[in-house]
Amino acid sequence: MKEMKLNQTVSVEEIAIAGLKKLDVSEVSAKIYEKGDKVYFFDEMDSSHYRLFSVIHKRSFFL
């Protein structure tokens, strides 16, 4: 698996391969995934590609 970097476009398949689990959050328009102690925020580029724009610690997200 390649390392995901900010502003990089990744496919939905690559996100699944990386083991990220989708969070259903209605208050935020971004696509949100989590893995371990990190939360990943993606902009939807098209139906099968997202752009990573932020990664934060899970504790910060759930405060």
Secondary structure as UniProt FT lines:
FT   TURN            6..7
FT   STRAND          9..11
FT   HELIX           12..17
FT   TURN            18..19
FT   STRAND          21..23
FT   TURN            26..27
FT   STRAND          31..35
FT   TURN            36..37
FT   STRAND          38..46
FT   TURN            47..48
FT   STRAND          49..57
FT   HELIX           58..61
//
